[in-house]
C-alpha cells in the first residue's frame, strides 16, 4: 500500500512539474513579436511548409536553435520585415543568414 501511495504521489508531482514547464514555455512563446527576430524567422519557416519527416530529422532542434540565434544577430531585420510583407514566395532574401537552413526545410 505504501509503495502504491509513493507511486501516485510521484506521478502527481511529475505531472505538476510538466504542467508548470509547459505553462512557462507558453508564456515565453506568447511574448514573441512576429515583426521582430525570431518572429521573422518563424514567418519564413511557415512559408517553407516543412514536412513531418523533415521536422523529425535528427539534429533539427539544434539547427533551429542556431537559426534563432543567427536571426537575433542579423542586422537586416527591417529589410527582412519589408521583404516578408512584399513577397509571397517560399524563398527567403539573399542576405538571410538562415537561407541554407530554410532551404533544407523544403527538401523532403
N, CA, C and O atoms as CSV, one atom per row, in Angstrom:
chain,resi,resn,atom,element,x,y,z
A,1,UNK,N,N,0.822,-1.187,0.000
A,1,UNK,CA,C,0.000,0.000,0.000
A,1,UNK,C,C,0.872,1.259,0.000
A,1,UNK,O,O,0.565,2.234,-0.686
A,2,UNK,N,N,1.962,1.230,0.775
A,2,UNK,CA,C,2.861,2.388,0.856
A,2,UNK,C,C,3.535,2.647,-0.486
A,2,UNK,O,O,3.691,3.799,-0.892
A,3,UNK,N,N,3.940,1.566,-1.186
A,3,UNK,CA,C,4.562,1.719,-2.499
A,3,UNK,C,C,3.587,2.345,-3.497
A,3,UNK,O,O,3.977,3.180,-4.314
A,4,UNK,N,N,2.336,1.943,-3.429
A,4,UNK,CA,C,1.332,2.489,-4.335
A,4,UNK,C,C,1.126,3.982,-4.064
A,4,UNK,O,O,1.008,4.768,-5.004
A,5,UNK,N,N,1.082,4.374,-2.807
A,5,UNK,CA,C,0.930,5.770,-2.432
A,5,UNK,C,C,2.117,6.599,-2.906
A,5,UNK,O,O,1.942,7.720,-3.383
A,6,UNK,N,N,3.313,6.058,-2.777
A,6,UNK,CA,C,4.515,6.760,-3.240
A,6,UNK,C,C,4.496,6.908,-4.761
A,6,UNK,O,O,4.898,7.948,-5.284
A,7,UNK,N,N,4.040,5.892,-5.467
A,7,UNK,CA,C,3.962,5.939,-6.926
A,7,UNK,C,C,2.964,6.998,-7.371
A,7,UNK,O,O,3.252,7.791,-8.267
A,8,UNK,N,N,1.800,7.012,-6.751
A,8,UNK,CA,C,0.776,8.003,-7.093
A,8,UNK,C,C,1.288,9.412,-6.803
A,8,UNK,O,O,1.093,10.321,-7.609
A,9,UNK,N,N,1.935,9.594,-5.669
A,9,UNK,CA,C,2.486,10.904,-5.308
A,9,UNK,C,C,3.531,11.339,-6.327
A,9,UNK,O,O,3.550,12.498,-6.742
A,10,UNK,N,N,4.389,10.432,-6.727
A,10,UNK,CA,C,5.412,10.747,-7.725
A,10,UNK,C,C,4.780,11.137,-9.056
A,10,UNK,O,O,5.237,12.078,-9.705
A,11,UNK,N,N,3.750,10.433,-9.463
A,11,UNK,CA,C,3.053,10.749,-10.723
A,11,UNK,C,C,2.415,12.130,-10.647
A,11,UNK,O,O,2.509,12.911,-11.594
A,12,UNK,N,N,1.769,12.434,-9.531
A,12,UNK,CA,C,1.129,13.744,-9.364
A,12,UNK,C,C,2.174,14.851,-9.394
A,12,UNK,O,O,1.971,15.868,-10.056
A,13,UNK,N,N,3.285,14.672,-8.692
A,13,UNK,CA,C,4.334,15.685,-8.681
A,13,UNK,C,C,4.953,15.869,-10.066
A,13,UNK,O,O,5.196,16.996,-10.496
A,14,UNK,N,N,5.205,14.775,-10.752
A,14,UNK,CA,C,5.762,14.844,-12.099
A,14,UNK,C,C,4.795,15.552,-13.049
A,14,UNK,O,O,5.208,16.377,-13.864
A,15,UNK,N,N,3.522,15.227,-12.941
A,15,UNK,CA,C,2.509,15.882,-13.778
A,15,UNK,C,C,2.466,17.379,-13.505
A,15,UNK,O,O,2.348,18.178,-14.434
A,16,UNK,N,N,2.560,17.755,-12.254
A,16,UNK,CA,C,2.550,19.169,-11.897
A,16,UNK,C,C,3.781,19.878,-12.460
A,16,UNK,O,O,3.677,21.001,-12.954
A,17,UNK,N,N,4.935,19.236,-12.390
A,17,UNK,CA,C,6.156,19.825,-12.925
A,17,UNK,C,C,6.058,20.012,-14.443
A,17,UNK,O,O,6.475,21.042,-14.972
A,18,UNK,N,N,5.516,19.031,-15.128
A,18,UNK,CA,C,5.339,19.131,-16.574
A,18,UNK,C,C,4.369,20.263,-16.904
A,18,UNK,O,O,4.608,21.033,-17.834
A,19,UNK,N,N,3.284,20.366,-16.151
A,19,UNK,CA,C,2.301,21.426,-16.389
A,19,UNK,C,C,2.935,22.809,-16.198
A,19,UNK,O,O,2.684,23.719,-16.988
A,20,UNK,N,N,3.737,22.966,-15.176
A,20,UNK,CA,C,4.407,24.243,-14.934
A,20,UNK,C,C,5.397,24.539,-16.061
A,20,UNK,O,O,5.459,25.670,-16.544
A,21,UNK,N,N,6.163,23.548,-16.481
A,21,UNK,CA,C,7.125,23.736,-17.571
A,21,UNK,C,C,6.423,24.142,-18.860
A,21,UNK,O,O,6.889,25.041,-19.560
A,22,UNK,N,N,5.315,23.495,-19.180
A,22,UNK,CA,C,4.553,23.847,-20.377
A,22,UNK,C,C,3.982,25.262,-20.283
A,22,UNK,O,O,3.998,26.016,-21.256
A,23,UNK,N,N,3.483,25.606,-19.108
A,23,UNK,CA,C,2.945,26.943,-18.907
A,23,UNK,C,C,4.032,28.006,-19.103
A,23,UNK,O,O,3.795,29.015,-19.767
A,24,UNK,N,N,5.213,27.789,-18.535
A,24,UNK,CA,C,6.312,28.747,-18.685
A,24,UNK,C,C,6.758,28.848,-20.142
A,24,UNK,O,O,7.046,29.941,-20.630
A,25,UNK,N,N,6.815,27.719,-20.834
A,25,UNK,CA,C,7.186,27.727,-22.254
A,25,UNK,C,C,6.154,28.508,-23.063
A,25,UNK,O,O,6.522,29.291,-23.938
A,26,UNK,N,N,4.882,28.307,-22.784
A,26,UNK,CA,C,3.822,29.024,-23.492
A,26,UNK,C,C,3.931,30.529,-23.249
A,26,UNK,O,O,3.766,31.318,-24.179
A,27,UNK,N,N,4.203,30.931,-22.017
A,27,UNK,CA,C,4.347,32.351,-21.712
A,27,UNK,C,C,5.494,32.964,-22.518
A,27,UNK,O,O,5.402,34.100,-22.983
A,28,UNK,N,N,6.548,32.214,-22.672
A,28,UNK,CA,C,7.702,32.688,-23.432
A,28,UNK,C,C,7.369,32.816,-24.918
A,28,UNK,O,O,7.749,33.797,-25.556
A,29,UNK,N,N,6.668,31.835,-25.465
A,29,UNK,CA,C,6.298,31.851,-26.880
A,29,UNK,C,C,5.330,32.988,-27.164
A,29,UNK,O,O,5.441,33.657,-28.192
A,30,UNK,N,N,4.393,33.211,-26.274
A,30,UNK,CA,C,3.398,34.261,-26.472
A,30,UNK,C,C,4.009,35.639,-26.592
A,30,UNK,O,O,3.432,36.518,-27.232
A,31,UNK,N,N,5.165,35.843,-25.988
A,31,UNK,CA,C,5.799,37.147,-25.989
A,31,UNK,C,C,6.610,37.420,-27.258
A,31,UNK,O,O,7.168,38.508,-27.398
A,32,UNK,N,N,6.690,36.472,-28.174
A,32,UNK,CA,C,7.441,36.673,-29.407
A,32,UNK,C,C,6.684,37.647,-30.299
A,32,UNK,O,O,5.529,37.412,-30.652
A,33,UNK,N,N,7.340,38.733,-30.655
A,33,UNK,CA,C,6.769,39.717,-31.572
A,33,UNK,C,C,7.036,39.229,-32.988
A,33,UNK,O,O,8.191,39.063,-33.380
A,34,UNK,N,N,5.987,39.001,-33.750
A,34,UNK,CA,C,6.103,38.421,-35.086
A,34,UNK,C,C,6.890,39.320,-36.036
A,34,UNK,O,O,7.403,38.848,-37.050
A,35,UNK,N,N,6.989,40.609,-35.719
A,35,UNK,CA,C,7.726,41.542,-36.575
A,35,UNK,C,C,9.152,41.805,-36.103
A,35,UNK,O,O,9.817,42.710,-36.606
A,36,UNK,N,N,9.614,41.025,-35.152
A,36,UNK,CA,C,10.983,41.136,-34.655
A,36,UNK,C,C,11.624,39.753,-34.677
A,36,UNK,O,O,10.925,38.743,-34.594
A,37,UNK,N,N,12.958,39.703,-34.788
A,37,UNK,CA,C,13.595,38.389,-34.685
A,37,UNK,C,C,13.270,37.798,-33.316
A,37,UNK,O,O,13.279,38.556,-32.347
A,38,UNK,N,N,12.989,36.533,-33.163
A,38,UNK,CA,C,12.925,35.460,-34.157
A,38,UNK,C,C,11.547,35.273,-34.787
A,38,UNK,O,O,11.327,34.289,-35.492
A,39,UNK,N,N,10.619,36.193,-34.549
A,39,UNK,CA,C,9.306,36.101,-35.183
A,39,UNK,C,C,9.394,36.158,-36.700
A,39,UNK,O,O,8.605,35.523,-37.401
A,40,UNK,N,N,10.357,36.920,-37.201
A,40,UNK,CA,C,10.577,36.977,-38.654
A,40,UNK,C,C,10.974,35.596,-39.176
A,40,UNK,O,O,10.493,35.155,-40.219
A,41,UNK,N,N,11.856,34.922,-38.440
A,41,UNK,CA,C,12.269,33.571,-38.826
A,41,UNK,C,C,11.072,32.630,-38.813
A,41,UNK,O,O,10.941,31.781,-39.695
A,42,UNK,N,N,10.208,32.770,-37.830
A,42,UNK,CA,C,9.022,31.906,-37.756
A,42,UNK,C,C,8.151,32.071,-38.996
A,42,UNK,O,O,7.606,31.093,-39.507
A,43,UNK,N,N,8.017,33.305,-39.482
A,43,UNK,CA,C,7.228,33.529,-40.682
A,43,UNK,C,C,7.872,32.871,-41.900
A,43,UNK,O,O,7.181,32.299,-42.743
A,44,UNK,N,N,9.197,32.956,-41.988
A,44,UNK,CA,C,9.898,32.338,-43.115
A,44,UNK,C,C,9.817,30.806,-43.047
A,44,UNK,O,O,9.666,30.149,-44.077
A,45,UNK,N,N,9.915,30.248,-41.854
A,45,UNK,CA,C,9.793,28.797,-41.687
A,45,UNK,C,C,8.397,28.345,-42.119
A,45,UNK,O,O,8.260,27.329,-42.800
A,46,UNK,N,N,7.369,29.086,-41.732
A,46,UNK,CA,C,5.994,28.715,-42.102
A,46,UNK,C,C,5.820,28.696,-43.617
A,46,UNK,O,O,5.063,27.879,-44.141
A,47,UNK,N,N,6.501,29.570,-44.312
A,47,UNK,CA,C,6.405,29.595,-45.781
A,47,UNK,C,C,7.034,28.368,-46.433
A,47,UNK,O,O,6.711,28.033,-47.572
A,48,UNK,N,N,7.922,27.707,-45.720
A,48,UNK,CA,C,8.577,26.522,-46.277
A,48,UNK,C,C,7.655,25.309,-46.275
A,48,UNK,O,O,7.908,24.343,-46.996
A,49,UNK,N,N,6.601,25.342,-45.484
A,49,UNK,CA,C,5.688,24.200,-45.322
A,49,UNK,C,C,6.462,22.909,-45.095
A,49,UNK,O,O,6.308,21.952,-45.853
A,50,UNK,N,N,7.304,22.876,-44.042
A,50,UNK,CA,C,8.126,21.686,-43.812
A,50,UNK,C,C,7.284,20.438,-43.548
A,50,UNK,O,O,6.273,20.492,-42.848
A,51,UNK,N,N,7.708,19.340,-44.107
A,51,UNK,CA,C,7.022,18.069,-43.943
A,51,UNK,C,C,7.425,17.425,-42.612
A,51,UNK,O,O,8.503,17.714,-42.092
A,52,UNK,N,N,6.575,16.561,-42.056
A,52,UNK,CA,C,6.890,15.923,-40.771
A,52,UNK,C,C,8.222,15.177,-40.772
A,52,UNK,O,O,8.931,15.190,-39.766
A,53,UNK,N,N,8.574,14.526,-41.883
A,53,UNK,CA,C,9.829,13.784,-41.902
A,53,UNK,C,C,11.032,14.726,-41.805
A,53,UNK,O,O,12.079,14.343,-41.283
A,54,UNK,N,N,10.886,15.951,-42.302
A,54,UNK,CA,C,11.968,16.929,-42.184
A,54,UNK,C,C,12.062,17.413,-40.743
A,54,UNK,O,O,13.158,17.536,-40.198
A,55,UNK,N,N,10.916,17.686,-40.127
A,55,UNK,CA,C,10.899,18.175,-38.752
A,55,UNK,C,C,11.354,17.113,-37.761
A,55,UNK,O,O,11.798,17.445,-36.662
A,56,UNK,N,N,11.249,15.842,-38.132
A,56,UNK,CA,C,11.675,14.759,-37.256
A,56,UNK,C,C,13.121,14.343,-37.469
A,56,UNK,O,O,13.601,13.407,-36.829
A,57,UNK,N,N,13.803,15.024,-38.351
A,57,UNK,CA,C,15.190,14.689,-38.679
A,57,UNK,C,C,16.098,14.885,-37.460
A,57,UNK,O,O,15.946,15.865,-36.731
A,58,UNK,N,N,17.032,13.970,-37.235
A,58,UNK,CA,C,17.971,14.135,-36.114
A,58,UNK,C,C,18.734,15.454,-36.239
A,58,UNK,O,O,19.202,15.805,-37.322
A,59,UNK,N,N,18.854,16.163,-35.156
A,59,UNK,CA,C,19.607,17.410,-35.137
A,59,UNK,C,C,18.809,18.645,-35.513
A,59,UNK,O,O,19.345,19.753,-35.492
A,60,UNK,N,N,17.541,18.477,-35.855
A,60,UNK,CA,C,16.747,19.626,-36.303
A,60,UNK,C,C,16.581,20.665,-35.194
A,60,UNK,O,O,16.550,21.863,-35.476
A,61,UNK,N,N,16.475,20.228,-33.948
A,61,UNK,CA,C,16.314,21.190,-32.852
A,61,UNK,C,C,17.568,22.033,-32.658
A,61,UNK,O,O,17.482,23.225,-32.363
A,62,UNK,N,N,18.720,21.418,-32.821
A,62,UNK,CA,C,19.980,22.167,-32.715
A,62,UNK,C,C,20.080,23.159,-33.870
A,62,UNK,O,O,20.480,24.306,-33.676
A,63,UNK,N,N,19.716,22.715,-35.069
A,63,UNK,CA,C,19.718,23.610,-36.234
A,63,UNK,C,C,18.770,24.784,-36.017
A,63,UNK,O,O,19.109,25.926,-36.328
A,64,UNK,N,N,17.590,24.505,-35.485
A,64,UNK,CA,C,16.606,25.557,-35.261
A,64,UNK,C,C,17.104,26.561,-34.219
A,64,UNK,O,O,16.941,27.769,-34.387
A,65,UNK,N,N,17.696,26.067,-33.171
A,65,UNK,CA,C,18.233,26.952,-32.120
A,65,UNK,C,C,19.326,27.851,-32.699
A,65,UNK,O,O,19.377,29.044,-32.399
A,66,UNK,N,N,20.189,27.282,-33.521
A,66,UNK,CA,C,21.250,28.059,-34.168
A,66,UNK,C,C,20.648,29.100,-35.108
A,66,UNK,O,O,21.125,30.233,-35.178
A,67,UNK,N,N,19.598,28.708,-35.829
A,67,UNK,CA,C,18.928,29.641,-36.745
A,67,UNK,C,C,18.317,30.813,-35.977
A,67,UNK,O,O,18.380,31.954,-36.435
A,68,UNK,N,N,17.734,30.541,-34.827
A,68,UNK,CA,C,17.163,31.610,-34.000
A,68,UNK,C,C,18.247,32.582,-33.565
A,68,UNK,O,O,18.049,33.796,-33.611
A,69,UNK,N,N,19.384,32.061,-33.146
A,69,UNK,CA,C,20.495,32.932,-32.720
A,69,UNK,C,C,21.013,33.758,-33.886
A,69,UNK,O,O,21.319,34.938,-33.717
A,70,UNK,N,N,21.116,33.151,-35.075
A,70,UNK,CA,C,21.555,33.909,-36.252
A,70,UNK,C,C,20.548,35.016,-36.581
A,70,UNK,O,O,20.936,36.129,-36.936
A,71,UNK,N,N,19.264,34.705,-36.460
A,71,UNK,CA,C,18.212,35.692,-36.735
A,71,UNK,C,C,18.313,36.862,-35.755
A,71,UNK,O,O,18.220,38.023,-36.153
A,72,UNK,N,N,18.500,36.553,-34.492
A,72,UNK,CA,C,18.612,37.612,-33.482
A,72,UNK,C,C,19.817,38.524,-33.740
A,72,UNK,O,O,19.765,39.722,-33.460
A,73,UNK,N,N,20.889,37.956,-34.270
A,73,UNK,CA,C,22.115,38.726,-34.500
A,73,UNK,C,C,22.133,39.421,-35.863
A,73,UNK,O,O,23.033,40.218,-36.129
A,74,UNK,N,N,21.176,39.140,-36.713
A,74,UNK,CA,C,21.170,39.669,-38.082
A,74,UNK,C,C,20.874,41.177,-38.086
A,74,UNK,O,O,19.952,41.637,-37.413
A,75,UNK,N,N,21.660,41.930,-38.846
A,75,UNK,CA,C,21.439,43.378,-38.907
A,75,UNK,C,C,20.358,43.793,-39.914
A,75,UNK,O,O,20.117,44.985,-40.100
A,76,UNK,N,N,19.712,42.829,-40.556
A,76,UNK,CA,C,18.758,43.135,-41.621
A,76,UNK,C,C,17.291,42.982,-41.224
A,76,UNK,O,O,16.457,42.712,-42.088
A,77,UNK,N,N,16.951,43.144,-39.950
A,77,UNK,CA,C,15.563,42.923,-39.503
A,77,UNK,C,C,14.572,43.810,-40.241
A,77,UNK,O,O,13.504,43.336,-40.629
A,78,UNK,N,N,14.893,45.081,-40.444
A,78,UNK,CA,C,13.923,45.950,-41.106
A,78,UNK,C,C,13.773,45.574,-42.577
A,78,UNK,O,O,12.666,45.616,-43.113
A,79,UNK,N,N,14.871,45.207,-43.235
A,79,UNK,CA,C,14.785,44.740,-44.619
A,79,UNK,C,C,14.026,43.432,-44.721
A,79,UNK,O,O,13.290,43.207,-45.682
A,80,UNK,N,N,14.204,42.576,-43.740
A,80,UNK,CA,C,13.510,41.284,-43.712
A,80,UNK,C,C,11.998,41.507,-43.561
A,80,UNK,O,O,11.196,40.873,-44.246
A,81,UNK,N,N,11.627,42.414,-42.655
A,81,UNK,CA,C,10.209,42.738,-42.460
A,81,UNK,C,C,9.581,43.206,-43.768
A,81,UNK,O,O,8.487,42.771,-44.128
A,82,UNK,N,N,10.272,44.087,-44.471
A,82,UNK,CA,C,9.772,44.608,-45.748
A,82,UNK,C,C,9.676,43.486,-46.770
A,82,UNK,O,O,8.688,43.390,-47.498
A,83,UNK,N,N,10.695,42.641,-46.826
A,83,UNK,CA,C,10.708,41.537,-47.792
A,83,UNK,C,C,9.543,40.589,-47.528
A,83,UNK,O,O,8.867,40.170,-48.468
A,84,UNK,N,N,9.298,40.248,-46.280
A,84,UNK,CA,C,8.193,39.348,-45.931
A,84,UNK,C,C,6.849,39.981,-46.323
A,84,UNK,O,O,5.969,39.298,-46.848
A,85,UNK,N,N,6.700,41.263,-46.071
A,85,UNK,CA,C,5.453,41.952,-46.408
A,85,UNK,C,C,5.218,41.994,-47.923
A,85,UNK,O,O,4.085,41.835,-48.378
A,86,UNK,N,N,6.276,42.207,-48.698
A,86,UNK,CA,C,6.143,42.426,-50.139
A,86,UNK,C,C,6.284,41.174,-51.000
A,86,UNK,O,O,5.969,41.220,-52.189
A,87,UNK,N,N,6.742,40.067,-50.444
A,87,UNK,CA,C,6.974,38.846,-51.224
A,87,UNK,C,C,6.179,37.684,-50.658
A,87,UNK,O,O,6.046,37.543,-49.442
A,88,UNK,N,N,5.664,36.874,-51.523
A,88,UNK,CA,C,4.872,35.720,-51.093
A,88,UNK,C,C,5.548,34.400,-51.440
A,88,UNK,O,O,4.935,33.341,-51.303
A,89,UNK,N,N,6.779,34.445,-51.877
A,89,UNK,CA,C,7.473,33.218,-52.256
A,89,UNK,C,C,8.030,32.516,-51.024
A,89,UNK,O,O,8.174,33.116,-49.959
A,90,UNK,N,N,8.333,31.254,-51.188
A,90,UNK,CA,C,8.918,30.485,-50.096
A,90,UNK,C,C,10.398,30.828,-49.922
A,90,UNK,O,O,10.941,30.723,-48.823
A,91,UNK,N,N,11.030,31.230,-50.993
A,91,UNK,CA,C,12.454,31.554,-50.946
A,91,UNK,C,C,12.675,32.779,-50.075
A,91,UNK,O,O,11.915,33.745,-50.151
A,92,UNK,N,N,13.705,32.744,-49.253
A,92,UNK,CA,C,13.988,33.875,-48.374
A,92,UNK,C,C,14.924,34.865,-49.065
A,92,UNK,O,O,15.482,34.552,-50.116
A,93,UNK,N,N,15.103,36.049,-48.492
A,93,UNK,CA,C,16.001,37.039,-49.094
A,93,UNK,C,C,17.429,36.504,-49.197
A,93,UNK,O,O,17.854,35.688,-48.379
A,94,UNK,N,N,18.160,36.967,-50.202
A,94,UNK,CA,C,19.537,36.501,-50.418
A,94,UNK,C,C,20.452,36.813,-49.238
A,94,UNK,O,O,21.401,36.071,-48.981
A,95,UNK,N,N,20.182,37.891,-48.523
A,95,UNK,CA,C,21.051,38.285,-47.417
A,95,UNK,C,C,20.764,37.521,-46.123
A,95,UNK,O,O,21.467,37.712,-45.130
A,96,UNK,N,N,19.754,36.669,-46.118
A,96,UNK,CA,C,19.359,35.954,-44.898
A,96,UNK,C,C,20.440,34.961,-44.471
A,96,UNK,O,O,20.847,34.111,-45.263
A,97,UNK,N,N,20.906,35.066,-43.225
A,97,UNK,CA,C,21.926,34.126,-42.747
A,97,UNK,C,C,21.381,32.703,-42.545
A,97,UNK,O,O,22.144,31.768,-42.301
A,98,UNK,N,N,20.057,32.550,-42.650
A,98,UNK,CA,C,19.434,31.236,-42.477
A,98,UNK,C,C,18.947,30.638,-43.790
A,98,UNK,O,O,18.145,29.704,-43.782
A,99,UNK,N,N,19.416,31.159,-44.912
A,99,UNK,CA,C,18.952,30.685,-46.218
A,99,UNK,C,C,19.155,29.178,-46.377
A,99,UNK,O,O,18.250,28.484,-46.842
A,100,UNK,N,N,20.322,28.662,-46.002
A,100,UNK,CA,C,20.575,27.219,-46.140
A,100,UNK,C,C,19.653,26.397,-45.247
A,100,UNK,O,O,19.122,25.371,-45.673
A,101,UNK,N,N,19.466,26.844,-44.024
A,101,UNK,CA,C,18.570,26.149,-43.093
A,101,UNK,C,C,17.149,26.105,-43.651
A,101,UNK,O,O,16.501,25.059,-43.627
A,102,UNK,N,N,16.668,27.240,-44.152
A,102,UNK,CA,C,15.313,27.308,-44.708
A,102,UNK,C,C,15.178,26.440,-45.963
A,102,UNK,O,O,14.139,25.815,-46.173
A,103,UNK,N,N,16.216,26.399,-46.791
A,103,UNK,CA,C,16.201,25.520,-47.972
A,103,UNK,C,C,16.099,24.050,-47.555
A,103,UNK,O,O,15.380,23.273,-48.182
A,104,UNK,N,N,16.813,23.678,-46.508
A,104,UNK,CA,C,16.772,22.280,-46.039
A,104,UNK,C,C,15.390,21.909,-45.510
A,104,UNK,O,O,15.012,20.739,-45.562
A,105,UNK,N,N,14.635,22.871,-45.007
A,105,UNK,CA,C,13.280,22.566,-44.540
A,105,UNK,C,C,12.356,22.205,-45.679
A,105,UNK,O,O,11.412,21.436,-45.494
A,106,UNK,N,N,12.614,22.747,-46.854
A,106,UNK,CA,C,11.774,22.455,-48.019
A,106,UNK,C,C,12.077,21.081,-48.608
A,106,UNK,O,O,11.207,20.460,-49.218
A,107,UNK,N,N,13.301,20.609,-48.428
A,107,UNK,CA,C,13.710,19.334,-49.021
A,107,UNK,C,C,13.200,18.191,-48.160
A,107,UNK,O,O,13.528,18.092,-46.978
A,108,UNK,N,N,12.396,17.333,-48.765
A,108,UNK,CA,C,11.843,16.202,-48.018
A,108,UNK,C,C,12.734,14.993,-48.105
A,108,UNK,O,O,12.417,13.951,-47.532
